[in-house]
């Protein structure tokens, strides 16, 4: 079983390391701008870094859940590819937001599109599996037969 999901596990680990990196950036910014915990107010440059980290952390559970559901029920390869795109978009988001509030927008939209694609993959994968397991109806096989591909 463990080898069956190694791609998903690798992308998950990469995502976790990204979250660690973002958290460390907040620690460094606290030191640089002399903002002691638990304060979250400080110079705008600190607040942007802090908000970027918090925003990324807020979306991380959603990302991990849809990554795994999509990977298990739809396609591990496509899910991993989407996961890597999401992680890349979040790095760009963090970097952009750290520089300016407007710098976060394009990567934010990119990461949102990837999340919605993963959610769509989840829904499709779960629907196809539900039909196959509980209704004994293989929709993919039926579609292929209808198109004369079988």
C-alpha positions in Angstrom: 0.0 0.0 0.0 2.7 2.5 0.9 4.2 2.4 -2.7 0.8 3.0 -4.2 0.7 6.6 -2.9 4.3 7.6 -2.9 3.7 10.5 -5.3 1.0 11.9 -3.1 3.1 11.5 -0.1 6.1 13.3 -1.8 3.9 16.2 -2.8 2.4 16.3 0.8 5.9 16.4 2.3 7.0 19.2 -0.1 3.9 21.1 0.9 4.7 20.6 4.6 8.3 21.8 4.0 6.8 24.9 2.2 4.7 25.7 5.3 7.8 25.4 7.5 9.6 27.8 5.2 6.8 30.3 5.4 6.7 30.0 9.2 10.5 30.6 9.4 10.0 33.7 7.3 7.7 35.1 9.9 10.2 34.4 12.6 12.9 36.2 10.7 10.6 39.1 10.0 9.7 39.4 13.7 13.4 39.7 14.5 14.1 42.1 11.6 11.2 44.4 12.4 11.4 43.9 16.2 7.8 42.6 16.5 7.6 40.4 19.6 5.1 37.6 19.8 2.1 37.5 20.2 1.8 40.9 18.5 0.8 40.8 14.8 0.9 44.5 14.2 4.1 46.2 13.0 5.5 47.8 9.9 3.6 47.1 6.7 6.5 44.9 5.4 6.1 42.7 8.5 2.3 42.6 8.3 2.4 41.4 4.6 4.8 38.6 5.5 2.7 37.6 8.4 -0.6 37.7 6.4 1.0 35.7 3.6 2.0 33.0 6.0 -1.4 32.9 7.7 -3.3 32.9 4.4 -1.1 30.0 3.1 -1.7 28.1 6.4 -5.5 28.6 6.1 -5.6 27.0 2.7 -3.2 24.2 3.4 -5.7 21.7 5.0 -8.1 22.2 2.0 -5.2 21.6 -0.4 -4.0 18.4 1.4 -7.5 17.0 1.6 -8.4 17.5 -2.1 -4.9 16.4 -3.2 -5.4 13.0 -1.5 -9.0 12.5 -2.4 -8.3 13.4 -6.0 -5.2 11.2 -6.1 -6.9 8.2 -4.6 -10.2 8.3 -6.5 -9.3 10.1 -9.8 -5.6 10.1 -10.8 -2.5 10.2 -8.7 -0.4 11.5 -11.5 -2.7 14.4 -12.4 -3.2 15.2 -8.7 0.5 15.3 -8.1 1.0 17.6 -11.0 -1.7 19.9 -9.7 -0.2 19.7 -6.3 3.2 20.8 -7.6 1.5 23.6 -9.5 -0.3 24.7 -6.3 2.9 24.6 -4.3 4.7 26.7 -6.9 1.8 29.2 -7.0 1.9 29.5 -3.2 5.6 30.3 -3.3 4.9 33.0 -5.8 2.0 34.2 -3.7 4.2 34.5 -0.6 7.0 36.3 -2.4 4.5 38.6 -4.2 2.6 39.5 -1.0 5.9 40.0 0.9 6.7 42.8 -1.6 3.3 44.4 -2.0 -0.4 43.6 -1.4 -1.0 43.7 -5.2 1.8 41.3 -5.8 -0.2 38.5 -4.3 -3.1 38.6 -6.8 -2.0 36.7 -9.9 -0.5 33.8 -7.8 -3.6 33.8 -5.7 -5.8 33.3 -8.7 -3.5 30.7 -10.1 -3.6 28.7 -6.8 -7.3 29.0 -6.6 -7.8 27.6 -10.1 -5.6 24.6 -9.2 -7.7 24.0 -6.1 -10.9 24.2 -8.0 -9.5 21.7 -10.6 -8.5 19.3 -7.7 -12.0 19.7 -6.2 -13.5 18.9 -9.6 -11.2 15.8 -9.9 -12.4 14.8 -6.4 -16.0 15.1 -7.3 -15.6 13.2 -10.5 -13.5 10.5 -9.0 -15.8 9.9 -6.0 -18.9 9.9 -8.3 -17.3 7.3 -10.7 -16.2 5.2 -7.7 -19.6 5.4 -6.1 -21.3 4.3 -9.3 -18.9 1.4 -9.8 -19.0 0.2 -6.1 -22.6 0.8 -5.1 -24.6 0.9 -8.4 -22.4 -1.7 -10.2 -22.3 0.8 -13.1 -18.9 1.6 -14.7 -19.6 4.9 -16.4 -16.2 5.1 -18.1 -16.6 1.6 -19.6 -20.1 2.5 -20.7 -18.9 5.8 -22.3 -16.1 4.0 -24.1 -18.5 1.4 -25.4 -20.9 4.1 -26.5 -18.2 5.8 -28.4 -17.0 2.5 -29.9 -13.6 2.7 -28.2 -13.9 -0.8 -26.7 
